[in-house]
Every structure is written in C-alpha cells, then in structure tokens.
Amino acid sequence: MLLTPRLELAPITLPVVEAILAEDRARAEQSAGAAFPAHWPCRSLLEQSFYLSIDDVRADPHTRLWGDHLMILREGKRRVVGSVIFNGRPGFDGVAELGYGVEENAQRRGLASEATQACVAWALEQDGVQAIRATTFPWHRASLKVISRLGMVPVETREHDVLGEMIVFEVRRSAAIANAA
C-alpha cells in the first residue's frame, strides 16, 4: 500500500478483479475494503484496462496486476475514486505502461496527479524498471496535465484506429533520479 496526503493507494488484487467481472459489487467492495462509485468500475471499463484476458490475469496475477492500485480517499467514508494501472510487470526493456482514471465526481481535484506521482515513484524504484510511459490524445487536456506533472516528455506518436494520433510520453529512471537530487 502507498499513502499520499489524501489517498490510500491499495493494490488491486485478483479477488477485486474477479468480483468486478462477476458484477458482484458487494464482494468487490468487501475485497477492496472500500465503497465503489455507483457507475464505476464496470466490466467494460475493466476489460479496457486489462489488455490480456482474465485467464492471463488468473494465471499470473503477480505479473499482470504489478503496480496496479485503487485510489481510496483517506478522509471520511472509505471510497474508491479511481485507479492507477500498469499494463503488467515491465518486460526485458524495463518499460512499464501507465494508465489512470478518476470517477467523474472526484475529477478536477488533482487526485490523478497525486496518485500517479506516487505510483510512478514507486515503480521507478523497482528492480529492472528503466522507464514509465503514458499515452494520450493531444486534445485530452486533463490527461496532458497529469502527464506534465509527472515530468514525462513526448517520445513518439501512435495512431488510434478511430480517434487519430496519440502521443506517447515517458519518464526515465535516470531523469527521475536527477530531478530528485
């Protein structure tokens, strides 16, 4: 678990994923130890977040759920307001891909920045991790703001089949260490 001034970042576990896929809110909340928003998460959002099948997650949750955290508010009622997802443990290249989301009622409060900063700092301290990447659209201002706060720089572009160009940003371990000094 990671702590920030306003958030507890609780690891996403296989029981949480299984309960969400089964659309069993009570079991998901019990497994997470916190209430979920009324419309989040849902099966379709979870399926978008995990590029691999649930069978792959079940086969190796330690690798597939590496670094994934739920954002839980520390003040008031324990409630999940978002998540930070890495698309699994980095491969031989040492690069981890980052994704994040905050439910609508908790947006525009800096929670995504707070959570991603803590998770990126944690990830860059892990053995074998050389860089963290995040991908977004040039028009997605909220995501661009979070990315800029992480100290990420653009490294390439990709094409989305429907929505067009996406920018890939990266922060490297060496840059993070230099900025901390």
C-alpha positions in Angstrom: 0.0 0.0 0.0 1.1 3.5 -0.8 0.0 6.7 1.0 -0.3 10.2 -0.2 -1.7 13.2 1.7 -5.3 12.5 0.5 -5.2 8.9 -0.8 -4.5 5.4 0.2 -3.3 3.5 -2.9 -4.4 -0.1 -2.3 -3.1 -2.9 -4.5 -5.6 -4.3 -6.9 -6.0 -7.9 -6.2 -7.3 -10.9 -8.2 -10.4 -11.1 -5.9 -11.3 -7.5 -6.7 -10.9 -8.1 -10.4 -12.9 -11.3 -10.2 -15.7 -9.6 -8.3 -15.9 -6.7 -10.7 -16.1 -9.1 -13.7 -18.8 -11.1 -11.9 -20.6 -7.7 -11.4 -20.7 -8.5 -7.7 -20.5 -5.1 -6.1 -20.8 -6.3 -2.5 -17.9 -8.8 -3.0 -15.8 -6.1 -4.9 -16.3 -3.6 -2.1 -15.5 -6.2 0.6 -12.3 -7.3 -1.2 -11.2 -3.7 -1.7 -12.3 -2.6 1.8 -14.0 0.5 0.4 -17.2 1.5 -1.4 -17.1 1.9 -5.2 -18.9 4.7 -7.1 -22.4 3.9 -8.4 -21.3 3.6 -12.0 -17.7 2.6 -11.6 -15.9 0.3 -12.1 -17.8 -1.8 -14.5 -17.0 -4.9 -16.5 -16.4 -2.9 -19.8 -14.0 -0.5 -18.1 -12.1 -3.3 -16.6 -11.9 -5.1 -19.9 -10.5 -1.9 -21.5 -7.9 -1.5 -18.7 -6.6 -5.1 -19.0 -5.2 -5.9 -22.4 -4.9 -9.5 -21.5 -7.7 -11.9 -20.9 -8.9 -12.7 -17.3 -7.4 -16.1 -17.8 -4.0 -14.5 -18.2 -4.6 -12.4 -15.1 -5.6 -15.6 -13.2 -2.6 -17.5 -14.5 -0.1 -14.9 -13.2 -1.7 -12.1 -11.1 1.6 -11.1 -9.6 2.9 -10.1 -13.0 -0.3 -8.9 -14.6 -1.5 -6.8 -11.6 2.0 -5.5 -10.9 1.8 -1.9 -9.5 -2.0 -1.6 -10.0 -3.7 0.4 -7.3 -7.1 1.6 -6.3 -7.3 5.3 -5.2 -9.2 5.3 -1.8 -9.9 8.6 -0.1 -8.3 8.8 3.3 -10.8 11.2 4.9 -14.4 10.4 5.5 -16.0 7.3 4.3 -13.6 4.8 2.7 -14.5 5.1 -1.0 -12.7 4.3 -4.2 -12.4 7.3 -6.5 -10.1 5.9 -9.2 -7.2 3.7 -10.1 -3.7 3.6 -11.5 -3.0 0.7 -13.8 0.3 -0.5 -15.2 -0.1 -2.9 -18.1 1.8 -5.6 -16.2 5.3 -6.0 -14.9 7.8 -4.5 -17.4 9.4 -6.8 -19.8 13.1 -7.1 -20.8 13.2 -3.5 -22.0 12.3 -2.3 -18.5 9.4 -0.1 -19.7 6.1 0.0 -17.9 3.0 1.4 -19.4 0.8 3.6 -17.1 -2.9 4.3 -17.3 -5.2 6.0 -14.8 -8.7 7.2 -14.2 -10.8 9.1 -11.7 -14.5 8.8 -11.4 -16.5 11.8 -12.6 -17.5 13.2 -9.1 -13.8 13.2 -8.0 -12.3 14.8 -11.1 -10.5 18.2 -11.2 -9.2 17.9 -7.7 -5.6 16.8 -8.5 -6.2 13.2 -7.3 -5.0 11.6 -10.6 -1.7 13.6 -10.3 -1.3 12.8 -6.6 -1.9 9.1 -7.2 0.2 8.7 -10.4 3.1 10.6 -8.9 3.2 8.1 -6.0 2.8 5.1 -8.3 5.5 6.3 -10.8 7.9 7.0 -8.0 7.3 3.5 -6.6 7.7 1.9 -10.0 10.9 3.6 -10.8 12.4 2.3 -7.5 11.7 -1.3 -8.6 14.5 -3.6 -9.9 14.6 -3.7 -13.7 12.4 -0.7 -14.3 14.0 1.8 -16.6 11.1 4.0 -17.7 7.4 4.6 -17.4 5.2 5.5 -20.4 1.8 7.0 -20.7 -0.2 7.5 -23.9 -2.9 10.1 -24.6 -4.6 12.1 -27.2 -3.3 15.7 -28.0 -6.8 17.0 -27.2 -7.1 15.3 -23.8 -6.2 18.3 -21.6 -6.8 16.6 -18.2 -4.5 13.7 -19.1 -1.9 16.0 -20.5 -1.9 18.0 -17.3 -1.3 14.8 -15.2 1.5 13.7 -17.6 3.2 17.1 -17.4 3.2 16.9 -13.6 5.0 13.5 -13.8 7.9 15.2 -15.7 7.2 13.0 -18.8 8.4 14.0 -22.2 7.0 13.0 -25.6 8.9 10.2 -27.3 6.8 9.0 -30.2 3.3 9.0 -31.7 0.9 6.2 -32.4 -2.3 6.1 -34.4 -5.6 5.1 -32.9 -7.9 3.3 -35.3 -10.8 5.7 -34.7 -9.6 8.8 -32.8 -6.4 9.5 -34.6 -3.0 10.5 -33.3 -1.9 9.6 -29.8 1.3 10.9 -28.1 3.5 8.6 -26.1 5.2 10.2 -23.1 8.0 8.8 -21.0 9.9 9.4 -17.8 13.2 7.5 -17.4 14.7 6.4 -14.1 17.8 8.4 -14.7 15.8 11.6 -15.2 13.7 11.0 -12.1 16.9 10.5 -10.0 18.4 13.7 -11.5 15.2 15.7 -10.7 15.1 14.4 -7.1 18.7 15.4 -6.4 
